[in-house]
């Protein structure tokens, strides 16, 4: 009997020993010099190192995976966002403000617990060729490049080109007041079940030559949260429909984003975008995108609308190192004050030019 138990224990231990696991350290450092005009009431310009992002936000992270057998794997992600110019932490000063989660994956999809990217982020990934750059649609809606959820449970499954996913957050954003609009809403408040809740959903299809996606995202306010979502009865809803097509060395993407803010006053905005990436060589690529923002106030007027044009040239010095230059021009309407650069400033009703020369290193 003792021999049998010893043999069984040996088999069990051998099974654990054979389970494969790995941990990866990775990151991107992306910064440079930026310029934009009309930054002050007297028309002054600003030159310096950008504070929020270059072509993409700088980050470093740890990710791990362990094979549990039977087609199941355990994983975790810890991802930090920071400012290269000062070393300061982004995302409300959190150590792992970009992601901090653990989960289980299989052929049936993945289940994730913790702070994670929600379905708004996934919906934009393939169609928006510019991405979360210094000159991007984030100038109109800072939530878009920051579409992550605290205290969340998420599912993402991919089946023969079809992707379905969703997240549910019990308290969408515990950091505040720093960060994108309407933060400081940790939620999970006794007696107020809906305070700071958020749910997102995604349906997408991708093939070798084209793809389409649609997402739905609702966030609720809470007492003490940043205005205008300082009441659990208030909501902010994002709907996205977009797609892309690949034609040889060219990728074309386009989409529509509607944002409805139902708070003390109602505000509706529509963002339309179309862009393209062209690879002249494997090392040299060109990006261009046009973004139109239509903002309607309580009277239904387009009182703060604007148009942003973006051009970018990227050159790979190696597989991990890239230099680039980005140019953006913002056309503001009479009552609009949308900056051309993420985190920038502009005079109301004034057009603005922004230029950046950057260096990006991946590891």
Order of alpha helices (4+ residues) and beta strands (2+ residues): alpha-beta-beta-beta-beta-beta-beta-alpha-beta-beta-beta-beta-beta-beta-beta-beta-beta-beta-beta
